[in-house]
């Protein structure tokens, strides 16, 4: 991680180059540091041999010289020198384009004919003025340019395409870019590793979420793409990925009825299957929650209409009934078939909705209600489950604590009832319950 993230790695290859320096290093990371510190030439890549632990810093890369097979070698090339497009005004463009937009060959930056240059490698050592490649040493707003070999045309701009800007639509759930640092600069932990942070977001568990390498992703419908960090003291953090300027795709006509699990439903039904009125998404009463319309612009959280923002079995809503946090809604199927009656699904409501004790006494050691959500709206992990969090508070070890289902409990005499959460990034939280004393006083 770290310094090696700026390089493209290729196993089993060797490249021929005249400009190189040899070093003895213990790791590929140390070799990368030699490349960064190289002063004999501009280091574009390095070779590392695993058996001899030899490090060769190189002035060339696969774009400028020949490659051939070499079993023990691994080639690392600086990504910036492989880009054939420009970002912004192209001041950091280090590609190999060497002709102008009119097709005129570029003059070498070290040559004095046919034009005497104002910009030379000696005067601007950090501008990448190599060979006759297009560059932008004066940060011209029109992008990279070069002196030309035509005596009648001193300089001309080069036709360097724009790099596609990495951006995200909506909350970035479909983001498939390659940003791998968090907004404060931490490198991302690889999704298929458990160091330094153990988690449940393994690629095999979420095959459709594209959890590749250590790229920022949004597999759980969060506010925006994030990753676990390589810092032992920072479990996870959001990534700094801008929103795309183009509008996100609009739901089709089928969104007025139930298709699949109803994530694209945009109808106006606002009553649950048992007849409760839905709570408005932009309010926090009677139930506090995290589905704020402004934070989730593509989820259709309008008014108090039934929606499915989190990939549930079908559309749902928070209810205006203080005793029932949320319920599914009865949405007609697009193919005309009827849903099961509310009575057929009463077990769903009982399992998911708190229908008994809505407050706790003292520390809540005797609380036996069915609330199963935390103060921030996260669903509780079942006590007999070890996913996504491994723990010691099991029904077998605490037989008198009534650790049933995923209901909030207080088996360890904590401050108040709590539970492990189903969010792999949050181990546990207190539950969305009030003290009976507070309720009576109110």
C-alpha positions, 0 to 999 in steps of 0.5 A, a space after each residue: 500500500 501507500 507509495 506503491 499505489 501510484 505504480 502499475 504492477 506487472 509480474 514476470 516482465 523485464 524492459 530494456 533500458 540504457 538509463 538505469 541505476 542498481 540498488 540493493 533493497 529488501 522490498 518493493 516498497 524500498 525500491 519505490 522509494 529509490 525511484 522517488 529519490 532518483 536524481 540521475 534521471 527522471 525515474 519512470 519505472 523500476 524493476 525488482 527481482 524477488 530472489 536477488 532482491 535487486 532494484 533497478 530504477 529506470 528512465 523508461 517504461 513500457 511505452 518507450 522501450 521493449 518488454 520481454 518475459 522474466 520469471 523472477 522480475 516484477 515491473 512497477 511503472 508510474 501511472 502518471 507516465 502511462 496516461 495518454 490523456 490530460 487532467 485540467 490544463 494538463 500541467 502533469 501530463 507525462 504522455 508520449 504525444 510528440 506532434 501538434 494538433 496540426 500534425 507537425 512534429 515537435 522539436 526536442 526541448 534540448 534543441 536550439 533549432 529551428 527555434 530557440 526555446 524559452 523553456 528548457 529542462 535546465 530551467 524547468 527540471 520538474 516540468 517533464 521536458 523530455 525528448 520532444 513530448 508535448 508538455 505544459 511547463 507554463 500552465 497554459 490554459 489551452 493545455 500541453 504544447 511544444 515547439 515545432 520543427 516547422 521554421 515558420 511555426 514557433 509553437 503549437 498546441 497538442 491534441 491531448 484528449 481529456 481524461 474522463 473525470 471520476 464522478 458518481 451518480 446519486 449516492 455512488 452505489 453504481 460507482 466503479 472508479 479507481 479512487 482508493 484514498 479517503 477524503 482525509 488522505 488515508 489509503 484504503 484497505 483491500 476488500 478481501 483482507 481482514 487487516 487491519 480491520 475485520 469486516 463482513 464486506 468480502 467480495 464473495 459475499 457481495 458479488 454484484 458490488 464490484 469490491 475489487 482491489 481497494 477501490 472506494 465503493 458503496 455496497 450498503 447504500 450509504 451516503 457516498 462511496 467509502 472504504 476501510 482504511 489502512 490506519 489501525 486507528 481509523 476503521 473507515 472513512 468516506 472518499 472524496 468523489 464529486 457528483 457527476 454533472 449529468 442527471 441520473 437516469 429516471 425511473 421508467 413507467 413501471 415504477 408506478 407498480 411493484 416490479 421486483 423488490 420495488 426499488 424503482 417504485 415511485 407511486 403515491 401509496 402512503 399507507 402500510 399493509 395494516 392501514 397505518 399512515 406513513 410518516 413523512 421522510 423529512 420528519 423525525 417524529 414519531 420515529 428518528 431515522 437516517 433516510 433524509 431526502 436531501 442525503 439520498 437524492 435518487 431514492 424518491 423520498 417524497 412526501 410520505 410515499 412508500 419507498 424501498 431505499 435500502 433494498 428490502 423485500 418490498 416498499 415500506 415506510 415509517 409509520 405515524 403509530 408510535 408503537 410500530 416503527 415501520 411496516 411494508 406497504 401493499 403495492 399492486 404488482 405490475 403483472 396484475 397479481 395480488 399481494 398476500 393479505 396483510 393477515 398472511 404477513 402478520 408474522 413479518 410485522 411481529 418479527 420486524 415491528 416493536 409491538 410490546 414494551 416501548 420503554 425500559 426500567 432502570 438499566 433495562 435488564 428486565 426489558 423484553 420488548 421487540 425493538 430491534 433498531 439502534 438510535 441511529 436507525 441501524 438494524 440489530 444483528 441476531 444474538 445467535 449470529 456471528 455475522 457481521 460481528 463475532 461476539 461473546 454475548 450468545 443465548 447459551 452464555 447468557 441464558 437468563 437475558 432472553 437473547 431472542 431474535 435480534 431484539 434489544 437487550 442488556 445482558 452485560 448490565 450496560 447503561 441501557 438496552 443495546 445490540 450488535 448492528 448489521 452494519 459491518 462498520 459499527 460493532 454495537 449501539 444503544 437502542 432506540 428506546 426511552 426510559 419509562 421514567 422519562 415517558 411517564 414524566 413526559 
